[in-house]
Amino acid sequence: MEATIRDVADLLEGQIEGAPEGLLTGFAGIEDAEAGQLTFLSNPSYEPHLYTTRASAVLIASTQKLTSALQPGTALIRVEDPYASMAKLMQAFSAATTDETTDQNSIHPTAVIHPEAILGKGVTIEAFCFVGAGAKIGDRVTLAPGAMVGESSVIGSGCRLDMRSIVAHNCVLGENCILQLGATIGADGFGFAPTHAGFEKVPQLGNVVLGNGCEIGAGTHIDRATLGSTVLGQGVKLDNLIQVAHNVQIGDHTVIAAQTGIAGSTTIGARCMIGGQVGINGHIKVADGTKVAAKSGITASVTQPDQVLQGNPAQPIREHQKMQLALRKIAREFAARQPQTSGTRNTAQSA
């Protein structure tokens, strides 16, 4: 990164408070930033660092009020959303350092690529990768060391598969998807039919389809459908260590935090935000815009959109909070009614 404060403000359509000529050469957190670096403030709990940071520029909200003086040499760039603006800026500078103009493929000699695989332009395939028969790899795709693409799978242009990530056979990734370390797309779903002799495996004949711009976290697993497709819409973001079972459908721009588990054939709407360690039952529907607090359990369909839910079983958050307060009150009242026997017991023991 190398740009003036004015350049950054112009790109973000922000307003400068302070000297606009300073040169910015990198990014840093607000606690550690030094001269020449850009940082941001979006969480109110970090506001004290605003007055001690040595950053040359800080992105802050247009409505942010100052309660103390800044360090000499620190300018402010006021924007509508500092976090989103920082993301936009980092993406812009990241793209500027990436050469996307070359049409030449870079294939490591240890990679195994089936002769019937089809590679686009500007593809990078690093050490010990595997690409199966009939797989189609789009333009500017990167397969990091140990990544695998099964037969007849399709990887859209601009995708990146990090080390040891796997796309099994017949699966489809849209454009500009990212698979983090060890993510698995297209493992068999958990399908077993009970019989008198035990459980018989049900063949999982479907696939997984990811929309454009999906990002799948490290160690996250998305199972292929029994029949049909397990589908993630455009812009879905999954954190690390998430289990998405067979035939699940996730709507556009839904985000899900780590260690959440989604049982089979459940449909989650668009623009949902699901916290960590949430459990979601199978064969239910979750309405668009639903927000679920961490460690909650969704046991039945959520039909009303744009609710905030908490608890197990999950319910509207205000109802859950009222119930918790009521339980605490009951516990205090119960404790107050109990006879005070500890002193008598101690006296008897000492005697």
C-alpha positions as CSV (number, residue, x, y, z in Angstrom):
1,M,0.0,0.0,0.0
2,E,1.2,3.5,-0.8
3,A,-1.3,6.4,-1.0
4,T,-1.9,9.8,0.5
5,I,-4.6,10.4,3.1
6,R,-6.4,12.4,0.4
7,D,-6.3,9.5,-2.0
8,V,-7.9,7.2,0.6
9,A,-10.5,9.8,1.5
10,D,-11.4,10.2,-2.2
11,L,-11.7,6.5,-2.8
12,L,-14.0,6.1,0.3
13,E,-15.8,9.4,-0.3
14,G,-14.8,10.4,3.2
15,Q,-14.2,13.7,4.9
16,I,-10.7,14.6,6.2
17,E,-10.0,16.2,9.5
18,G,-6.3,17.1,9.7
19,A,-3.5,17.2,7.2
20,P,-4.4,15.4,3.9
21,E,-0.8,15.1,2.5
22,G,0.5,12.3,4.8
23,L,1.7,9.1,3.1
24,L,0.1,5.8,4.1
25,T,2.1,2.6,3.5
26,G,0.2,0.0,5.4
27,F,-2.6,-1.1,7.8
28,A,-2.6,-1.9,11.5
29,G,-4.8,-2.3,14.5
30,I,-5.6,0.8,16.4
31,E,-3.7,-0.2,19.5
32,D,-0.4,-0.9,17.6
33,A,-0.5,1.4,14.6
34,E,2.5,3.7,14.0
35,A,3.2,6.6,11.7
36,G,2.6,5.9,8.1
37,Q,-0.2,3.4,8.9
38,L,-3.9,3.5,8.5
39,T,-6.3,2.1,11.1
40,F,-10.0,2.3,11.9
41,L,-12.5,2.6,14.9
42,S,-15.8,0.8,14.7
43,N,-16.2,-0.8,18.2
44,P,-17.0,1.8,20.9
45,S,-14.9,-0.2,23.4
46,Y,-11.8,0.7,21.5
47,E,-12.4,4.5,21.6
48,P,-9.7,5.1,24.2
49,H,-7.1,3.9,21.7
50,L,-8.3,6.6,19.3
51,Y,-6.5,9.2,21.5
52,T,-3.3,7.3,22.0
53,T,-2.8,5.7,18.5
54,R,0.2,6.9,16.5
55,A,-1.4,6.0,13.2
56,S,-1.2,8.7,10.5
57,A,-4.9,8.3,9.7
58,V,-8.0,6.7,11.3
59,L,-11.3,5.8,9.7
60,I,-14.1,6.8,12.0
61,A,-17.9,7.1,11.7
62,S,-19.3,10.4,10.5
63,T,-21.2,10.7,13.7
64,Q,-18.3,9.9,16.1
65,K,-17.8,12.6,18.7
66,L,-14.3,13.2,20.1
67,T,-13.9,13.4,23.9
68,S,-10.1,14.1,23.9
69,A,-7.3,15.4,21.7
70,L,-5.6,13.2,19.1
71,Q,-1.9,12.5,19.0
72,P,0.0,15.0,16.8
73,G,0.2,13.9,13.2
74,T,-3.0,11.7,13.3
75,A,-5.7,12.7,10.8
76,L,-9.3,11.4,10.7
77,I,-11.2,10.2,7.7
78,R,-14.9,10.3,8.5
79,V,-17.0,7.7,6.6
80,E,-20.4,6.2,7.0
81,D,-19.2,2.7,8.1
82,P,-15.5,2.5,9.1
83,Y,-15.4,-1.4,9.2
84,A,-17.0,-1.7,5.7
85,S,-14.7,1.1,4.4
86,M,-11.6,-0.6,5.8
87,A,-12.6,-3.8,4.1
88,K,-13.2,-2.0,0.8
89,L,-9.8,-0.3,1.0
90,M,-7.9,-3.6,1.9
91,Q,-9.6,-5.3,-1.1
92,A,-8.6,-2.5,-3.4
93,F,-5.0,-2.6,-2.4
94,S,-4.9,-6.4,-2.4
95,A,-6.2,-6.5,-5.9
96,A,-3.7,-3.9,-7.0
97,T,-0.8,-6.2,-5.9
98,T,-2.2,-9.3,-7.7
99,D,-1.3,-9.8,-11.3
100,E,-4.5,-10.9,-13.0
101,T,-3.5,-10.0,-16.6
102,T,-1.4,-13.1,-17.4
103,D,-2.9,-15.9,-19.4
104,Q,-0.1,-18.3,-18.6
105,N,-0.8,-21.2,-16.4
106,S,1.6,-22.2,-13.6
107,I,1.6,-25.9,-12.8
108,H,3.9,-27.4,-10.2
109,P,5.6,-30.6,-11.5
110,T,4.2,-32.7,-8.6
111,A,0.6,-31.8,-9.4
112,V,-1.5,-34.6,-10.9
113,I,-3.9,-33.3,-13.5
114,H,-6.0,-35.8,-15.5
115,P,-5.7,-35.4,-19.3
116,E,-9.4,-34.9,-19.6
117,A,-9.5,-32.0,-17.1
118,I,-10.1,-28.5,-18.6
119,L,-8.0,-25.6,-17.4
120,G,-8.8,-21.9,-18.0
121,K,-6.3,-19.1,-18.4
122,G,-4.0,-17.8,-15.7
123,V,-4.5,-20.9,-13.5
124,T,-2.0,-21.6,-10.7
125,I,-1.8,-25.2,-9.4
126,E,0.8,-25.7,-6.7
127,A,2.6,-28.8,-5.3
128,F,0.8,-32.1,-4.7
129,C,-2.6,-30.9,-6.0
130,F,-5.0,-33.3,-7.8
131,V,-7.5,-32.5,-10.6
132,G,-9.7,-35.3,-11.7
133,A,-11.1,-36.4,-15.1
134,G,-13.6,-34.0,-16.6
135,A,-13.1,-31.3,-14.0
136,K,-13.3,-27.7,-15.3
137,I,-11.0,-25.1,-13.7
138,G,-11.9,-21.5,-14.6
139,D,-9.7,-18.6,-15.3
140,R,-7.3,-17.2,-12.5
141,V,-8.1,-20.1,-10.2
142,T,-5.5,-20.9,-7.5
143,L,-5.1,-24.4,-6.0
144,A,-2.7,-24.2,-3.0
145,P,-0.5,-27.2,-2.1
146,G,-2.5,-30.4,-1.5
147,A,-5.8,-29.0,-2.8
148,M,-8.0,-31.6,-4.7
149,V,-10.7,-31.3,-7.3
150,G,-12.7,-34.4,-8.0
151,E,-13.9,-35.7,-11.4
152,S,-16.5,-33.6,-13.3
153,S,-16.4,-30.8,-10.7
154,V,-16.6,-27.2,-11.9
155,I,-14.5,-24.4,-10.2
156,G,-15.5,-20.9,-11.3
157,S,-13.1,-18.2,-12.3
158,G,-11.2,-16.4,-9.6
159,C,-11.6,-19.1,-6.9
160,R,-9.0,-20.0,-4.4
161,L,-8.7,-23.4,-2.8
162,D,-6.3,-23.2,0.1
163,M,-4.0,-26.0,1.3
164,R,-5.6,-29.5,1.7
165,S,-9.1,-28.2,0.8
166,I,-11.2,-30.7,-1.2
167,V,-14.0,-30.4,-3.8
168,A,-15.3,-33.9,-4.3
169,H,-16.7,-35.2,-7.6
170,N,-19.6,-33.5,-9.5
171,C,-19.7,-30.4,-7.3
172,V,-19.9,-26.8,-8.5
173,L,-18.3,-23.6,-7.2
174,G,-19.3,-20.2,-8.6
175,E,-16.9,-17.4,-9.3
176,N,-14.6,-15.9,-6.7
177,C,-15.2,-18.5,-4.0
178,I,-12.6,-19.1,-1.2
179,L,-12.1,-22.4,0.5
180,Q,-9.9,-22.0,3.6
181,L,-7.5,-24.7,4.9
182,G,-9.0,-28.2,5.0
183,A,-12.5,-27.3,4.0
184,T,-14.4,-30.2,2.4
185,I,-17.1,-29.8,-0.2
186,G,-19.1,-32.9,-1.2
187,A,-18.5,-35.5,1.4
188,D,-21.3,-38.1,1.7
189,G,-24.2,-37.0,3.8
190,F,-25.1,-38.9,7.0
191,G,-27.7,-41.2,5.3
192,F,-28.4,-44.7,6.8
193,A,-31.6,-46.7,6.6
194,P,-32.5,-48.8,9.7
195,T,-33.0,-52.5,9.1
196,H,-33.4,-55.6,11.3
197,A,-29.7,-56.3,10.6
198,G,-28.5,-52.8,11.5
199,F,-28.1,-49.6,9.4
200,E,-27.7,-49.8,5.6
201,K,-25.9,-46.9,3.9
202,V,-28.0,-44.8,1.6
203,P,-25.9,-43.8,-1.5
204,Q,-25.5,-40.1,-1.7
205,L,-26.0,-39.4,-5.4
206,G,-26.4,-35.6,-5.3
207,N,-23.8,-32.8,-5.2
208,V,-23.0,-29.4,-3.7
209,V,-23.5,-26.1,-5.5
210,L,-21.9,-22.8,-4.2
211,G,-23.0,-19.4,-5.5
212,N,-20.6,-16.7,-6.5
213,G,-18.5,-15.1,-3.7
214,C,-18.9,-17.8,-1.1
215,E,-16.2,-18.3,1.6
216,I,-15.9,-21.5,3.5
217,G,-13.9,-21.6,6.7
218,A,-11.1,-23.9,7.7
219,G,-12.2,-27.4,8.6
220,T,-15.8,-26.7,7.6
221,H,-17.7,-29.6,5.8
222,I,-20.6,-29.4,3.4
223,D,-22.2,-32.7,2.6
224,R,-23.5,-33.6,-0.8
225,A,-27.2,-34.2,-1.2
226,T,-28.8,-37.6,-1.2
227,L,-30.6,-36.6,-4.4
228,G,-30.4,-33.1,-5.9
229,S,-28.1,-30.5,-4.5
230,T,-27.0,-29.0,-1.2
231,V,-27.0,-25.3,-2.2
232,L,-25.3,-22.2,-0.8
233,G,-26.5,-18.9,-2.4
234,Q,-24.3,-16.0,-3.4
235,G,-22.1,-14.4,-0.9
236,V,-22.6,-17.0,1.9
237,K,-19.8,-16.8,4.5
238,L,-19.2,-19.8,6.8
239,D,-16.7,-19.7,9.6
240,N,-14.4,-22.5,10.7
241,L,-15.6,-25.9,11.9
242,I,-19.2,-25.8,10.7
243,Q,-21.2,-28.9,9.6
244,V,-23.7,-28.4,6.8
245,A,-25.6,-31.7,6.2
246,H,-27.1,-33.1,3.0
247,N,-29.8,-31.2,1.1
248,V,-29.4,-28.1,3.2
249,Q,-30.3,-24.8,1.4
250,I,-28.7,-21.5,2.6
251,G,-29.9,-18.2,1.1
252,D,-27.8,-15.4,-0.3
253,H,-25.5,-13.4,2.0
254,T,-26.1,-15.4,5.1
255,V,-23.2,-15.6,7.6
256,I,-22.7,-18.4,10.1
257,A,-20.1,-18.5,12.9
258,A,-17.9,-21.4,14.1
259,Q,-19.0,-24.8,15.4
260,T,-22.6,-24.4,14.2
261,G,-24.3,-27.6,13.0
262,I,-27.1,-27.7,10.5
263,A,-29.1,-31.0,10.1
264,G,-30.3,-32.4,6.8
265,S,-32.9,-30.9,4.5
266,T,-33.2,-27.6,6.4
267,T,-33.6,-24.3,4.5
268,I,-32.0,-21.2,5.9
269,G,-33.1,-17.9,4.4
270,A,-31.2,-15.0,2.9
271,R,-29.3,-12.4,5.0
272,C,-29.4,-14.5,8.2
273,M,-26.7,-14.1,10.9
274,I,-26.1,-17.2,13.0
275,G,-23.8,-17.2,16.0
276,G,-21.3,-19.8,17.1
277,Q,-22.2,-23.2,18.4
278,V,-25.8,-23.0,17.2
279,G,-27.6,-26.2,16.6
280,I,-30.3,-26.3,13.8
281,N,-32.7,-29.2,13.5
282,G,-33.4,-31.0,10.2
283,H,-36.3,-30.5,7.9
284,I,-37.2,-27.0,9.1
285,K,-37.2,-23.5,7.6
286,V,-35.6,-20.4,8.9
287,A,-37.0,-17.1,7.6
288,D,-35.0,-14.4,5.8
289,G,-33.1,-12.0,8.1
290,T,-33.1,-14.2,11.2
291,K,-30.4,-13.5,13.7
292,V,-29.5,-16.3,16.2
293,A,-27.4,-15.7,19.3
294,A,-24.6,-18.1,20.1
295,K,-25.2,-21.5,21.7
296,S,-28.9,-21.4,20.7
297,G,-30.9,-24.3,19.4
298,I,-33.4,-24.0,16.5
299,T,-35.8,-26.9,17.0
300,A,-38.7,-25.7,14.8
301,S,-39.3,-23.6,11.8
302,V,-38.9,-19.8,12.1
303,T,-41.7,-18.3,9.9
304,Q,-41.4,-14.6,10.8
305,P,-38.5,-12.8,9.1
306,D,-36.0,-10.5,10.7
307,Q,-36.3,-11.8,14.3
308,V,-33.5,-12.0,16.9
309,L,-33.6,-15.4,18.6
310,Q,-31.8,-16.8,21.7
311,G,-32.0,-19.8,23.9
312,N,-32.6,-23.6,23.6
313,P,-35.2,-23.9,22.2
314,A,-34.7,-20.5,20.6
315,Q,-37.3,-17.9,21.1
316,P,-37.4,-14.1,20.5
317,I,-34.6,-12.6,22.5
318,R,-36.7,-10.4,24.7
319,E,-38.8,-13.3,25.8
320,H,-35.7,-15.3,26.5
321,Q,-34.2,-12.5,28.6
322,K,-37.5,-12.1,30.6
323,M,-37.5,-15.8,31.3
324,Q,-33.9,-15.8,32.5
325,L,-34.7,-12.8,34.8
326,A,-37.8,-14.6,36.2
327,L,-35.8,-17.8,36.8
328,R,-33.2,-15.8,38.7
329,K,-35.9,-14.1,40.8
330,I,-37.4,-17.5,41.6
331,A,-34.0,-18.9,42.6
332,R,-33.4,-16.0,44.9
333,E,-36.8,-16.3,46.6
334,F,-36.4,-20.0,47.0
335,A,-32.9,-19.5,48.6
336,A,-34.3,-16.9,51.0
337,R,-37.0,-19.3,52.2
338,Q,-34.6,-22.1,53.1
339,P,-33.8,-22.6,56.9
340,Q,-30.3,-21.4,58.0
341,T,-28.9,-24.8,59.2
342,S,-25.3,-24.4,58.5
343,G,-24.5,-22.8,61.9
344,T,-26.3,-25.6,63.8
345,R,-24.5,-28.2,61.8
346,N,-21.1,-26.7,62.5
347,T,-21.9,-26.4,66.3
348,A,-23.0,-30.1,66.4
349,Q,-19.8,-31.2,64.7
350,S,-17.5,-29.2,67.0
351,A,-19.3,-30.7,70.0
